[in-house]
Amino acid sequence: MAACKHLDQIRDVTPSADGCEDCLKIGATWVHLRLCMECGHVGCCDSSPNKHATKHFHRTKHPIIRSFEPGEDWLWDYTTEQLLEGPVLAPPHHHPLDQPVPGPAGRVPPGWERQLH
């Protein structure tokens, strides 16, 4: 993993939702979740149909996300396209354990695998 020139942009954020904020608003589904380390926006990964975490980066230019999945603690810098070493962050480190992946619960359609990117 690389050192990052954007570590000073990492904030002690509060997640904006327990799932992808944008998918929840439009009734869509996600595969995995990502947390913006500048504002706390929870978006879906690039394997998800809507790629909301990356869309959030393009809209806001907030460069650092982290996985919002249980057992994962990596950070990603969109501007350098590198995994990062970063500071230990305050909880929560992942979405609620009762939120399934893919999600959200009760909304994942049959054949969701065909929608992966």
N, CA, C and O of each residue as an XYZ file, in Angstrom:
468
protein
N       0.836     -1.191      0.000
C       0.000      0.000      0.000
C       0.873      1.244      0.000
O       2.003      1.237      0.489
N       0.334      2.287     -0.548
C       1.088      3.521     -0.709
C       0.761      4.523      0.388
O      -0.302      4.476      1.007
N       1.711      5.435      0.610
C       1.424      6.596      1.456
C       0.606      7.553      0.602
O       0.643      7.471     -0.626
N      -0.118      8.442      1.221
C      -1.051      9.279      0.465
C      -0.880     10.738      0.813
O      -0.725     11.100      1.980
N      -0.910     11.579     -0.216
C      -0.830     13.023      0.013
C      -2.166     13.626      0.419
O      -2.235     14.812      0.743
N      -3.234     12.822      0.405
C      -4.567     13.325      0.762
C      -5.010     12.924      2.166
O      -6.165     13.150      2.526
N      -4.133     12.342      2.958
C      -4.540     11.896      4.294
C      -5.064     13.039      5.150
O      -5.860     12.823      6.064
N      -4.616     14.258      4.852
C      -5.097     15.410      5.626
C      -6.564     15.726      5.340
O      -7.166     16.536      6.045
N      -7.145     15.104      4.323
C      -8.554     15.317      3.999
C      -9.477     14.302      4.682
O     -10.700     14.400      4.572
N      -8.896     13.337      5.380
C      -9.695     12.347      6.093
C     -10.267     13.001      7.347
O      -9.544     13.631      8.119
N     -11.552     12.846      7.534
C     -12.255     13.409      8.679
C     -12.823     12.284      9.536
O     -12.945     11.146      9.082
N     -13.161     12.605     10.751
C     -13.887     11.691     11.626
C     -15.354     11.818     11.218
O     -16.072     12.671     11.739
N     -15.795     10.979     10.293
C     -17.111     11.138      9.679
C     -18.161     10.236     10.311
O     -17.845      9.203     10.900
N     -19.395     10.643     10.177
C     -20.549      9.832     10.553
C     -21.170      9.326      9.267
O     -21.498     10.135      8.399
N     -21.346      8.014      9.105
C     -21.950      7.497      7.878
C     -23.328      8.106      7.622
O     -24.128      8.272      8.543
N     -23.588      8.433      6.363
C     -24.844      9.078      5.986
C     -26.030      8.119      6.005
O     -27.179      8.560      6.044
N     -25.769      6.820      5.977
C     -26.846      5.814      5.954
C     -26.250      4.457      6.315
O     -25.031      4.292      6.345
N     -27.128      3.484      6.590
C     -26.677      2.114      6.856
C     -26.417      1.345      5.574
O     -25.801      0.280      5.608
N     -26.872      1.863      4.450
C     -26.662      1.282      3.128
C     -26.320      2.402      2.172
O     -26.112      3.537      2.602
N     -26.256      2.107      0.876
C     -25.966      3.141     -0.108
C     -27.073      4.196     -0.055
O     -28.235      3.916     -0.346
N     -26.688      5.393      0.317
C     -27.650      6.487      0.480
C     -28.457      6.714     -0.798
O     -29.675      6.889     -0.743
N     -27.784      6.711     -1.939
C     -28.455      6.998     -3.203
C     -29.327      5.837     -3.667
O     -30.419      6.062     -4.189
N     -28.863      4.593     -3.486
C     -29.685      3.433     -3.841
C     -30.956      3.395     -3.000
O     -32.034      3.086     -3.510
N     -30.832      3.706     -1.725
C     -32.008      3.720     -0.861
C     -33.032      4.746     -1.349
O     -34.236      4.501     -1.281
N     -32.558      5.891     -1.839
C     -33.461      6.939     -2.318
C     -34.205      6.542     -3.584
O     -35.361      6.922     -3.773
N     -33.540      5.768     -4.465
C     -34.161      5.448     -5.751
C     -34.695      4.023     -5.822
O     -35.202      3.603     -6.862
N     -34.588      3.281     -4.732
C     -35.105      1.917     -4.712
C     -34.221      0.920     -5.428
O     -34.708     -0.109     -5.895
N     -32.918      1.205     -5.526
C     -31.975      0.327     -6.209
C     -31.252     -0.579     -5.208
O     -31.469     -0.489     -4.000
N     -30.400     -1.443     -5.730
C     -29.633     -2.378     -4.909
C     -28.140     -2.123     -5.073
O     -27.708     -1.431     -5.996
N     -27.364     -2.694     -4.160
C     -25.907     -2.561     -4.210
C     -25.260     -3.899     -3.930
O     -25.906     -4.838     -3.465
N     -23.954     -3.971     -4.224
C     -23.173     -5.167     -3.934
C     -22.352     -4.943     -2.663
O     -22.507     -5.682     -1.692
N     -21.488     -3.937     -2.661
C     -20.683     -3.599     -1.489
C     -20.756     -2.096     -1.254
O     -21.117     -1.324     -2.143
N     -20.406     -1.705     -0.039
C     -20.540     -0.298      0.350
C     -19.188      0.362      0.579
O     -18.231     -0.283      1.007
N     -19.124      1.662      0.287
C     -17.932      2.479      0.469
C     -18.316      3.738      1.234
O     -19.423      4.256      1.084
N     -17.391      4.225      2.055
C     -17.616      5.392      2.909
C     -16.659      6.506      2.504
O     -15.444      6.309      2.498
N     -17.201      7.685      2.162
C     -16.375      8.848      1.854
C     -15.747      9.347      3.146
O     -16.443      9.596      4.130
N     -14.434      9.490      3.136
C     -13.727      9.873      4.347
C     -13.643     11.388      4.543
O     -13.011     11.864      5.486
N     -14.274     12.128      3.658
C     -14.323     13.572      3.857
C     -15.683     14.029      4.383
O     -15.758     14.963      5.182
N     -16.771     13.366      3.932
C     -18.097     13.842      4.338
C     -18.998     12.751      4.928
O     -20.049     13.073      5.483
N     -18.621     11.467      4.826
C     -19.427     10.396      5.394
C     -20.464      9.805      4.459
O     -21.237      8.942      4.877
N     -20.507     10.241      3.200
C     -21.457      9.683      2.231
C     -21.204      8.180      2.086
O     -20.070      7.755      1.865
N     -22.267      7.379      2.210
C     -22.168      5.941      1.970
C     -22.684      5.687      0.564
O     -23.833      5.995      0.247
N     -21.819      5.120     -0.280
C     -22.167      4.815     -1.664
C     -21.848      3.372     -1.994
O     -21.153      2.687     -1.244
N     -22.364      2.920     -3.124
C     -22.123      1.537     -3.544
C     -20.865      1.463     -4.407
O     -20.440      2.449     -5.009
N     -20.285      0.264     -4.448
C     -19.019      0.016     -5.138
C     -19.198     -0.010     -6.656
O     -20.320      0.051     -7.159
N     -18.090     -0.101     -7.370
C     -18.123     -0.121     -8.822
C     -18.620     -1.444     -9.404
O     -18.854     -1.517    -10.610
N     -18.789     -2.478     -8.606
C     -19.433     -3.706     -9.078
C     -20.948     -3.578     -9.020
O     -21.659     -4.387     -9.616
N     -21.444     -2.587     -8.321
C     -22.878     -2.348     -8.191
C     -23.412     -1.690     -9.458
O     -22.663     -1.008    -10.158
N     -24.690     -1.881     -9.763
C     -25.246     -1.302    -10.986
C     -25.083      0.213    -11.096
O     -24.883      0.721    -12.200
N     -25.162      0.949     -9.989
C     -25.150      2.414    -10.066
C     -23.835      3.089     -9.710
O     -23.684      4.281     -9.977
N     -22.886      2.390     -9.127
C     -21.550      2.932     -8.834
C     -21.605      4.288     -8.133
O     -20.907      5.223     -8.525
N     -22.439      4.391     -7.094
C     -22.660      5.682     -6.450
C     -21.441      6.248     -5.729
O     -21.308      7.468     -5.640
N     -20.548      5.411     -5.212
C     -19.355      5.956     -4.535
C     -18.484      6.711     -5.531
O     -18.011      7.807     -5.234
N     -18.270      6.134     -6.710
C     -17.466      6.807     -7.731
C     -18.177      8.050     -8.256
O     -17.535      9.071     -8.504
N     -19.499      7.975     -8.428
C     -20.248      9.160     -8.859
C     -20.118     10.280     -7.825
O     -20.024     11.455     -8.182
N     -20.112      9.907     -6.537
C     -19.933     10.907     -5.480
C     -18.563     11.574     -5.617
O     -18.452     12.792     -5.484
N     -17.523     10.783     -5.882
C     -16.189     11.366     -6.087
C     -16.197     12.351     -7.258
O     -15.682     13.462     -7.132
N     -16.770     11.959     -8.385
C     -16.779     12.844     -9.559
C     -17.557     14.131     -9.285
O     -17.203     15.195     -9.793
N     -18.605     14.032     -8.492
C     -19.434     15.201     -8.175
C     -18.747     16.123     -7.160
O     -18.821     17.345     -7.288
N     -18.080     15.547     -6.153
C     -17.557     16.340     -5.036
C     -16.045     16.523     -5.041
O     -15.525     17.456     -4.430
N     -15.340     15.627     -5.736
C     -13.861     15.583     -5.729
C     -13.301     15.169     -4.369
O     -12.127     15.419     -4.095
N     -14.108     14.544     -3.513
C     -13.598     13.984     -2.258
C     -12.791     12.739     -2.622
O     -13.370     11.771     -3.116
N     -11.469     12.729     -2.395
C     -10.617     11.699     -2.985
C     -10.557     10.351     -2.259
O     -10.242      9.341     -2.890
N     -10.844     10.303     -0.967
C     -10.575      9.085     -0.193
C     -11.873      8.395      0.227
O     -12.775      9.018      0.787
N     -11.944      7.095     -0.057
C     -13.023      6.259      0.468
C     -12.394      5.121      1.249
O     -11.200      4.849      1.126
N     -13.208      4.467      2.046
C     -12.789      3.234      2.698
C     -13.894      2.221      2.499
O     -15.047      2.572      2.247
N     -13.526      0.975      2.614
C     -14.545     -0.059      2.565
C     -15.459      0.122      3.765
O     -14.999      0.446      4.860
N     -16.751     -0.087      3.559
C     -17.726     -0.035      4.650
C     -18.300     -1.431      4.842
O     -19.485     -1.606      5.124
N     -17.414     -2.431      4.680
C     -17.768     -3.842      4.816
C     -17.087     -4.435      6.051
O     -15.953     -4.076      6.366
N     -17.776     -5.342      6.751
C     -17.170     -5.987      7.925
C     -15.857     -6.692      7.557
O     -15.770     -7.379      6.540
N     -14.853     -6.509      8.396
C     -13.569     -7.184      8.214
C     -12.646     -6.533      7.202
O     -11.548     -7.038      6.969
N     -13.051     -5.438      6.597
C     -12.206     -4.742      5.620
C     -11.856     -3.362      6.167
O     -12.724     -2.634      6.650
N     -10.569     -3.011      6.086
C     -10.157     -1.708      6.616
C      -9.329     -0.909      5.621
O      -8.603      0.004      6.015
N      -9.428     -1.239      4.338
C      -8.621     -0.539      3.340
C      -9.225      0.807      2.953
O     -10.427      1.042      3.073
N      -8.346      1.666      2.489
C      -8.707      2.983      1.968
C      -8.310      3.028      0.491
O      -7.402      2.311      0.068
N      -8.984      3.862     -0.286
C      -8.694      4.008     -1.716
C      -8.658      5.491     -2.058
O      -9.522      6.261     -1.640
N      -7.646      5.876     -2.824
C      -7.521      7.252     -3.303
C      -7.924      7.270     -4.772
O      -7.224      6.706     -5.613
N      -9.040      7.908     -5.087
C      -9.503      7.974     -6.471
C      -8.523      8.716     -7.362
O      -8.387      8.372     -8.536
N      -7.836      9.725     -6.839
C      -6.973     10.545     -7.689
C      -5.704      9.817     -8.102
O      -5.187     10.053     -9.194
N      -5.195      8.939     -7.252
C      -3.988      8.178     -7.602
C      -4.307      6.729     -7.975
O      -3.440      5.996     -8.452
N      -5.563      6.325     -7.753
C      -6.008      4.951     -7.992
C      -5.119      3.943     -7.257
O      -4.651      2.961     -7.833
N      -4.901      4.220     -5.963
C      -4.062      3.356     -5.131
C      -4.742      3.029     -3.813
O      -5.464      3.843     -3.237
N      -4.481      1.784     -3.346
C      -4.832      1.438     -1.976
C      -3.917      2.215     -1.056
O      -2.777      2.508     -1.415
N      -4.401      2.552      0.125
C      -3.644      3.421      1.019
C      -3.412      2.811      2.381
O      -4.166      1.961      2.852
N      -2.346      3.274      2.992
C      -2.156      3.097      4.421
C      -2.641      4.385      5.046
O      -2.282      5.475      4.600
N      -3.447      4.262      6.068
C      -3.971      5.471      6.669
C      -4.144      5.307      8.158
O      -3.754      4.289      8.731
N      -4.725      6.305      8.780
C      -4.902      6.270     10.223
C      -5.976      5.271     10.644
O      -6.837      4.898      9.847
N      -5.915      4.845     11.895
C      -6.998      4.045     12.470
C      -8.179      4.986     12.635
O      -8.041      6.087     13.168
N      -9.320      4.552     12.182
C     -10.486      5.420     12.148
C     -11.490      5.060     13.227
O     -11.543      3.922     13.695
N     -12.282      6.044     13.613
C     -13.312      5.839     14.631
C     -14.436      4.959     14.081
O     -14.692      4.973     12.877
N     -15.105      4.200     14.938
C     -16.244      3.399     14.501
C     -17.400      4.305     14.049
O     -17.423      5.477     14.426
N     -18.342      3.812     13.268
C     -18.457      2.423     12.837
C     -17.535      2.142     11.657
O     -17.311      3.008     10.812
N     -17.011      0.940     11.609
C     -16.095      0.532     10.551
C     -16.808     -0.173      9.416
O     -16.190     -0.466      8.393
N     -18.090     -0.451      9.568
C     -18.844     -1.155      8.544
C     -20.328     -0.930      8.747
O     -20.770     -0.418      9.776
N     -21.085     -1.327      7.734
C     -22.540     -1.236      7.829
C     -23.026     -2.196      8.911
O     -22.266     -3.067      9.335
N     -24.275     -2.061      9.371
C     -24.787     -2.985     10.390
C     -24.690     -4.433      9.915
O     -24.948     -4.732      8.749
N     -24.322     -5.312     10.814
C     -24.133     -6.717     10.446
C     -25.412     -7.369      9.947
O     -25.343     -8.359      9.219
N     -26.571     -6.848     10.312
C     -27.818     -7.441      9.828
C     -28.213     -6.920      8.440
O     -29.230     -7.348      7.895
N     -27.429     -6.008      7.865
C     -27.674     -5.530      6.498
C     -26.947     -6.478      5.543
O     -25.717     -6.523      5.551
N     -27.682     -7.239      4.715
C     -27.037     -8.232      3.868
C     -26.277     -7.605      2.703
O     -26.482     -6.442      2.354
N     -25.406     -8.398      2.120
C     -24.682     -8.019      0.915
C     -24.951     -9.109     -0.103
O     -24.666    -10.269      0.196
N     -25.482     -8.821     -1.291
C     -25.909     -7.491     -1.688
C     -27.125     -7.044     -0.905
O     -27.739     -7.838     -0.192
N     -27.464     -5.806     -1.032
C     -28.568     -5.255     -0.262
C     -29.343     -4.246     -1.063
O     -29.027     -4.002     -2.228
N     -30.343     -3.660     -0.466
C     -30.790     -3.854      0.901
C     -31.680     -5.085      1.049
O     -32.161     -5.660      0.072
N     -31.877     -5.456      2.291
C     -32.677     -6.633      2.610
C     -34.050     -6.535      1.960
O     -34.707     -5.496      2.020
N     -34.471     -7.628      1.338
C     -35.790     -7.702      0.750
C     -35.952     -7.037     -0.601
O     -37.040     -7.087     -1.176
N     -34.912     -6.416     -1.126
C     -35.040     -5.702     -2.390
C     -34.159     -6.268     -3.503
O     -34.260     -5.823     -4.646
N     -33.301     -7.235     -3.193
C     -32.381     -7.771     -4.193
C     -33.151     -8.712     -5.120
O     -33.726     -9.698     -4.658
N     -33.167     -8.417     -6.425
C     -33.963     -9.234     -7.341
C     -33.253    -10.538     -7.702
O     -32.029    -10.635     -7.608
N     -34.029    -11.533     -8.113
C     -33.407    -12.749     -8.641
C     -32.532    -12.370     -9.834
O     -32.864    -11.462    -10.596
N     -31.423    -13.070     -9.986
C     -30.524    -12.804    -11.104
C     -29.692    -11.551    -10.949
O     -29.181    -11.023    -11.937
N     -29.544    -11.057     -9.714
C     -28.788     -9.822     -9.483
C     -27.352     -9.934     -9.983
O     -26.731     -8.923    -10.312
N     -26.818    -11.157    -10.045
C     -25.422    -11.341    -10.480
C     -25.199    -10.834    -11.909
O     -24.095    -10.400    -12.238
N     -26.219    -10.882    -12.753
C     -26.095    -10.420    -14.142
C     -25.911     -8.899    -14.218
O     -25.502     -8.377    -15.255
N     -26.209     -8.190    -13.127
C     -26.069     -6.738    -13.118
C     -24.686     -6.275    -12.674
O     -24.402     -5.077    -12.698
N     -23.819     -7.207    -12.266
C     -22.486     -6.822    -11.800
C     -21.665     -6.203    -12.920
O     -21.786     -6.584    -14.084
N     -20.838     -5.253    -12.553
C     -19.940     -4.615    -13.500
C     -18.553     -5.166    -13.334
O     -17.636     -4.756    -14.045
